[in-house]
Amino acid sequence: MEELSRSKLYEVEAVSNFRELVERSCRLYSDKTAFIYKKHPKDTTYIRHTYADLKQDIRKSWYWVN
């Protein structure tokens, strides 16, 4: 088995908390799909949720909690 090199494969932007992670993901991938789901297990269609949608949902839930 080949030993892995210690050199960097790609540059990484450090994040220190979940908020920074969400903000960065939205900035870089706003219109890309963050996740997909079905409302019911037997549904044949999936609902697409973008990173922008995710950020908006997190903000709504944060305001609801506080």
GIZI-V790182 format. One record per residue. RES is the residue in three letters. OMEGA is omega in degrees with one decimal (* if undefined). BURIAL is b if it has 9 or more other C-alpha atoms within 8 Angstrom, else e. Layout:
BEGIN
res: (RES | RES)
omega: (OMEGA | OMEGA)
burial: (BURIAL | BURIAL)
END
This chain:
BEGIN
res: (MET | GLU | GLU | LEU | SER | ARG | SER | LYS | LEU | TYR | GLU | VAL | GLU | ALA | VAL | SER | ASN | PHE | ARG | GLU | LEU | VAL | GLU | ARG | SER | CYS | ARG | LEU | TYR | SER | ASP | LYS | THR | ALA | PHE | ILE | TYR | LYS | LYS | HIS | PRO | LYS | ASP | THR | THR | TYR | ILE | ARG | HIS | THR | TYR | ALA | ASP | LEU | LYS | GLN | ASP | ILE | ARG | LYS | SER | TRP | TYR | TRP | VAL | ASN)
omega: (-178.0 | 179.2 | 179.6 | 178.3 | 178.3 | -179.3 | -179.1 | 176.2 | -179.9 | 179.3 | -179.1 | 175.4 | -178.3 | 173.4 | -175.9 | 178.3 | -176.3 | 179.9 | 177.6 | 178.9 | 179.6 | 179.5 | -179.4 | 179.8 | 179.0 | 179.6 | -176.1 | -170.0 | -172.2 | -176.1 | -179.9 | -178.1 | 175.8 | 175.9 | 175.1 | 179.7 | 173.1 | 176.9 | 179.4 | -176.5 | -177.1 | 177.4 | 177.1 | 179.1 | 179.0 | 175.9 | -178.1 | -179.9 | -179.3 | 176.2 | 176.7 | 176.5 | -179.9 | 179.0 | 179.5 | 179.0 | 178.9 | 178.0 | 178.6 | -178.2 | 177.9 | 179.0 | 179.2 | -178.0 | -176.2 | *)
burial: (e | e | e | e | e | e | e | e | e | e | e | e | e | e | e | e | e | e | e | b | b | b | b | e | b | b | e | e | e | b | e | e | b | b | e | b | e | b | e | e | e | e | e | e | e | b | e | b | b | b | b | b | e | b | b | e | e | e | e | e | e | e | e | e | e | e)
END
